Amino acid sequence: MLRGGGVLRVPVLEPVRVVTANIISTVLTELLPMIARSISDGGVVILSGILVEGRAEMLRVISAGGWSVLNEDAEELWWSVSITR
């Protein structure tokens, strides 16, 4: 099913141990609460497709959502992060 902004919503079999998402940060910010409901305890979420200039804001969103950063990486304009709860 599609909803505003072209975000695809897919039913998830919960809980999952790993989630990967390579989408711009505005979409990731919107998806994080759904991901939080779908990830198992100790599961890992790998977020990428984030511009380096959006790193500080994304870290704020991650922290506010109760996530902990496991690892970060940057390559040219792009930043990625692995998080857990």
C-alpha positions as CSV (number, residue, x, y, z in Angstrom):
1,M,0.0,0.0,0.0
2,L,1.3,3.5,-0.8
3,R,0.6,6.6,1.3
4,G,1.6,10.2,1.0
5,G,5.1,10.9,-0.1
6,G,5.4,7.6,-1.9
7,V,6.4,5.7,1.3
8,L,5.8,2.0,0.9
9,R,4.3,0.4,3.9
10,V,5.0,-3.3,4.2
11,P,3.6,-5.7,6.8
12,V,6.5,-6.9,9.0
13,L,6.7,-10.2,10.7
14,E,7.9,-9.2,14.2
15,P,10.3,-9.3,15.8
16,V,13.2,-9.1,13.4
17,R,16.9,-9.1,14.2
18,V,18.2,-6.8,11.5
19,V,16.7,-3.9,9.5
20,T,18.4,-2.1,6.7
21,A,17.1,1.1,5.2
22,N,18.8,3.2,2.5
23,I,16.4,6.1,2.3
24,I,16.8,9.9,2.9
25,S,16.8,11.0,6.5
26,T,13.3,12.6,6.4
27,V,11.8,9.3,5.5
28,L,14.0,7.4,8.0
29,T,12.9,9.8,10.8
30,E,9.3,8.9,10.0
31,L,10.0,5.2,9.8
32,L,12.0,4.8,13.1
33,P,9.0,4.4,15.4
34,M,7.7,1.6,13.2
35,I,11.1,0.0,13.0
36,A,11.3,0.2,16.8
37,R,8.1,-1.8,17.1
38,S,9.5,-4.4,14.7
39,I,13.1,-5.0,16.0
40,S,13.9,-7.7,18.5
41,D,15.7,-6.9,21.7
42,G,19.4,-6.5,20.8
43,G,18.5,-6.2,17.1
44,V,20.5,-3.9,14.8
45,V,19.2,-1.3,12.4
46,I,21.5,-0.1,9.7
47,L,20.5,3.3,8.3
48,S,22.1,4.8,5.2
49,G,21.3,7.2,2.4
50,I,21.8,10.1,4.8
51,L,23.7,13.2,3.7
52,V,26.7,14.0,6.0
53,E,25.2,17.4,6.6
54,G,22.1,15.8,8.2
55,R,24.2,13.7,10.6
56,A,23.7,15.9,13.7
57,E,19.9,16.0,13.3
58,M,19.7,12.3,12.6
59,L,21.7,11.6,15.8
60,R,19.3,13.8,17.7
61,V,16.4,11.8,16.4
62,I,18.1,8.5,17.1
63,S,18.9,9.5,20.7
64,A,15.4,10.9,21.3
65,G,14.0,7.6,20.2
66,G,16.0,5.7,22.8
67,W,18.4,4.2,20.3
68,S,22.2,3.7,20.9
69,V,24.8,4.2,18.1
70,L,26.9,1.1,17.5
71,N,28.9,2.4,14.5
72,E,29.1,5.3,12.0
73,D,30.6,5.6,8.6
74,A,30.9,8.4,6.1
75,E,31.9,8.2,2.4
76,E,32.0,11.5,0.5
77,L,28.6,13.1,0.9
78,W,26.9,10.1,2.5
79,W,26.7,9.0,6.1
80,S,25.4,5.7,7.6
81,V,24.9,4.5,11.1
82,S,24.2,1.2,12.9
83,I,21.9,1.5,15.9
84,T,20.3,-0.7,18.6
85,R,17.8,-0.3,21.4
